[in-house]
Amino acid sequence: MRIFDPHIHMTSRTTDDYEAMRAAGVRAVVEPSFWLGQPRTSAASFLDYFDALLGWEPFRAAQYDIAHHCALALNPKEANDPRCAAVLDELPRYLVKDHVVAVGEIGYDSMTPAEDTALAAQLQLAADHALPALVHTPHRDKLAGLRRTLDVVRESALPPDRVLLDHLNETTVKEAKDGGCWLGFSVYPDTKMDEGRMVEILRMYGPDKVLVNSAADWGRSDPLKTRRVADLMLAEGFTEDDVDLVLWRNPCAFYGLSGRLTLDVTAPGSTHEGNSVLRGGE
Ligand SMILES: [Zn+2]
């Protein structure tokens, strides 16, 4: 089985996770930029993070034969912090880099005017750079948030078939699908979507344009949720081809819209900018 986790924050995970993911069939990941839990105090803090997503993290992933790409953006939550807004001016020089396969994650957290501005500006950046966009939908007021997100997408220069709406559930899937977007589902250990509900949604809406991710990060989450969904799909009568479509071909097709997806992992050197994962002990 080959698995592509289209939304996972590997910066917050250990090498044990990489090892377990590879053993479970994960061969490719996309890491969207995100908040750190601890608020950032300046735009410069994003730049070091972006550089890590473009350098150090692919280096770590390659040790486990996993292809690592990223999506870059000002995240929805920190769009509300005026200390962070200047990163929008820095994004264009990052969005031209080879391993950037989308703008993201963008979208709404609390649906504030500052979030409106950041979302619209970054959909435009995606259109300008011929990149698709990963759009997070809010965890509270889900349907209202989804509708407002779809309105902003419709007003943008980015066509809906270049937009992946993430964190969908039973409440929001139909309107997201009717809106012509790609459909993302984050499967968590005890909140939001679980494997059983995910398989039920696949039964009702079919596997076309559906992507399943673990969204694993520094919180309670499980980087093997993609595999657990695949196993349950098979147990519940889906075919191996359905599993391959949802867990591999759909994410390849969506991020392939960037023209930059390279799934062959080149054997990593032993160090990245002089640092190894061995902390000096070769
Ligand atoms: Zn995320």
Residues whose N, C-alpha, C, O or C-beta is under 5 A from the ligand:
A	BS01	ZN	F34 A215
